[in-house]
Amino acid sequence: MITTKESPMIRHCQALLVDDHPMLRRGLCQLLQLDPRFATPLQAGSGPEALALMTQHAVDLVVLDLNMQPMSGLDTLQAIRRQDRTCKVVIYSVSDAPRDAEAVMAAGADGFLIKDTDPDELIEALAAITQGQQRLSPSLTQALQDEHRWDRELTPRERQIADLIAQGMSNKAISEALFISEGTAKVHVKNLLRKTGCSSRVALAVKALEQ
């Protein structure tokens, strides 16, 4: 009878689930246990407990809630990074605020996933993070893109005029195309330069063309 053995080079990912809601931890633990890429996860109900476990176990991936007391997820992440620079850390939160995602990614997180993520998508995202990729929930990715759009503060009319400037139109040509006075066109252009931080029409045209 021929038997096969698992290669000693194969090592299941050791995850640590950090959340102050036991039911959520238990559900996520059961989900990870169904996937052969993950070992049985460790669990912690707070940041200090998680840090203590990390001194006792070799942890590959930390799945970390953001809103915890008395030590927040962001504080826990920063403490983890002081203690372990190689461990992957993903925030798993109900928050879909772009500012939260920006803060944790700047602090060294490898991903930010929202708690309503489909279970299959969640597992694949966590697996990808363990392989060195960064992952954000799609809604967060879109929100961050919108947050950093150069024209997000512009009115529809100002966006229209920016497009015409990108086409090389003068204020007079813009006024004729939009049936407004040349003085009104000048005011719009002045507001455009102020809102976008552009020093000239040329710089504004370049931004509009890039967009």
Salt bridges, closest charged atoms under 4 A:
GLU6 OE2 - HIS12 NE2 3.63
ASP19 OD1 - HIS21 ND1 3.26
ASP19 OD2 - LYS115 NZ 2.83
ASP20 OD1 - HIS21 ND1 2.95
ASP35 OD2 - ARG37 NH2 2.82
ASP60 OD1 - ARG11 NH1 2.85
ASP65 OD1 - LYS115 NZ 3.26
GLU102 OE2 - HIS148 NE2 2.36
ASP110 OD2 - ARG81 NH2 3.01
GLU124 OE2 - ARG37 NH2 2.80
ASP151 OD2 - ARG149 NH2 2.82
ASP151 OD2 - ARG159 NE 3.24
GLU158 OE1 - LYS195 NZ 3.00
